[in-house]
Amino acid sequence: MENTQQQSWLYNQFFTGWKKFEVTYAIVLILLQVVAYVIAPDSIIGMVSGVAGVICLVFGMKGKKLTFAFGLVQCIAMTMIAWQSHAYGAFVMNIFYVISQPIGWFLWGNDEAVNTISAKTKRLIFLAAFVAWAVGWFVLARTGGQLPYFDSINLVISFIAQVLYICKYKENWSLWIIVNIANLAYWSVLTYQVATGHTDVGTVGGCLSQVALQAALLFNSIYANRVWKSYEQNLK
């Protein structure tokens, strides 16, 4: 009986509740990671990070707990890439991401219910995120990190967004949109620097895979923000 229930849960996670549009864009985003690897096939870890990250974010958009299983794979791979690229803010954050995956698995239920915070608390969170970004920029600049003004967003704002995410607050997606825009710019600049020889940290393939992943993350965050709002409205 227990085995049957487990199979039923896995079946529901993989095959139920999906819209045709969501399946289509998930396939497109995975293919984008493969194309990035074909263009610069020097980082298999980068492709693993990208593919696992896409699957993780799509399951997260649907509020499915299996997001944390794929998230663990993506975060471990991304931690290695961040270290190779001297992206110290991203490296620290991905260690936190690895730790947060089993915590998120424990905290999330099996339904689509989401939480929300008050307007006043929301303003305080965004103010705290801005202050933390400025402090992080100063610290990372002193440690010789790559592009500290972008990397600080990945360090401090991502931390706040991830806490909201594992606690299933819909406001997490607004912060992730900011993080994804910053990370898309960060990895695009770093890809250019590595490709043109302006820096010797990281690989073109590893950086390019992250450009493709961040573009996918940005698209998904915008779409997930809409989906989670609909979950909240359906519960009213």
NORCOR-V361173 format. One record per residue. RES is the residue in one small letter. OMEGA is omega in whole degrees, 0 to 359 (* if undefined). BURIAL is I if it has 9 or more other C-alpha atoms within 8 Angstrom, else O. Layout:
BEGIN
{{RES;OMEGA;BURIAL} {RES;OMEGA;BURIAL}}
END
This chain:
BEGIN
{{m;181;O} {e;180;O} {n;178;O} {t;179;O} {q;180;O} {q;178;O} {q;179;O} {s;179;O} {w;179;O} {l;178;O} {y;179;I} {n;180;I} {q;185;I} {f;196;O} {f;182;O} {t;174;O} {g;183;O} {w;172;O} {k;180;O} {k;179;O} {f;182;O} {e;177;I} {v;181;I} {t;183;O} {y;175;O} {a;179;I} {i;179;O} {v;181;O} {l;176;I} {i;177;I} {l;178;O} {l;177;I} {q;180;I} {v;179;I} {v;178;O} {a;179;I} {y;179;I} {v;180;O} {i;181;O} {a;186;I} {p;181;I} {d;181;I} {s;177;I} {i;178;O} {i;178;I} {g;180;I} {m;177;I} {v;178;I} {s;183;I} {g;182;I} {v;178;I} {a;179;I} {g;178;I} {v;180;I} {i;178;I} {c;185;I} {l;179;I} {v;176;I} {f;177;I} {g;177;I} {m;180;I} {k;179;I} {g;182;O} {k;186;I} {k;182;I} {l;176;I} {t;185;I} {f;176;I} {a;178;I} {f;178;I} {g;180;I} {l;178;I} {v;181;I} {q;183;I} {c;178;I} {i;179;I} {a;182;I} {m;177;I} {t;179;I} {m;180;I} {i;181;I} {a;179;I} {w;179;I} {q;184;I} {s;183;I} {h;175;I} {a;191;I} {y;176;I} {g;178;I} {a;180;I} {f;180;I} {v;182;I} {m;182;I} {n;171;I} {i;177;I} {f;179;I} {y;180;I} {v;180;I} {i;186;O} {s;183;I} {q;178;I} {p;177;O} {i;178;I} {g;178;I} {w;181;I} {f;186;O} {l;183;O} {w;173;I} {g;180;O} {n;179;O} {d;184;O} {e;183;I} {a;177;O} {v;180;I} {n;176;I} {t;180;O} {i;182;O} {s;180;O} {a;180;O} {k;179;O} {t;179;O} {k;179;I} {r;179;O} {l;180;O} {i;181;O} {f;175;O} {l;179;O} {a;179;O} {a;180;I} {f;180;I} {v;180;O} {a;177;I} {w;181;I} {a;179;I} {v;179;O} {g;178;I} {w;181;I} {f;183;I} {v;182;O} {l;177;I} {a;180;I} {r;181;O} {t;177;O} {g;179;O} {g;179;I} {q;175;I} {l;188;O} {p;180;I} {y;174;O} {f;184;I} {d;178;I} {s;176;I} {i;180;I} {n;181;I} {l;192;I} {v;181;I} {i;176;I} {s;179;I} {f;180;I} {i;181;I} {a;181;I} {q;177;I} {v;178;O} {l;182;I} {y;183;I} {i;174;I} {c;175;I} {k;171;I} {y;185;I} {k;181;I} {e;180;I} {n;185;I} {w;177;I} {s;178;I} {l;180;I} {w;177;I} {i;178;I} {i;181;O} {v;182;I} {n;177;I} {i;180;I} {a;181;I} {n;177;I} {l;177;I} {a;182;I} {y;184;I} {w;175;I} {s;178;I} {v;181;O} {l;176;I} {t;179;I} {y;182;O} {q;179;I} {v;182;I} {a;182;O} {t;177;O} {g;179;O} {h;175;O} {t;181;O} {d;179;O} {v;179;O} {g;179;I} {t;178;I} {v;181;I} {g;180;I} {g;180;I} {c;181;I} {l;177;I} {s;179;I} {q;174;I} {v;179;I} {a;180;I} {l;182;I} {q;175;I} {a;178;I} {a;179;I} {l;180;I} {l;178;I} {f;182;O} {n;180;I} {s;179;I} {i;180;I} {y;181;I} {a;178;I} {n;178;I} {r;182;O} {v;182;I} {w;174;I} {k;179;I} {s;176;O} {y;180;I} {e;181;I} {q;180;O} {n;181;O} {l;182;O} {k;*;O}}
END
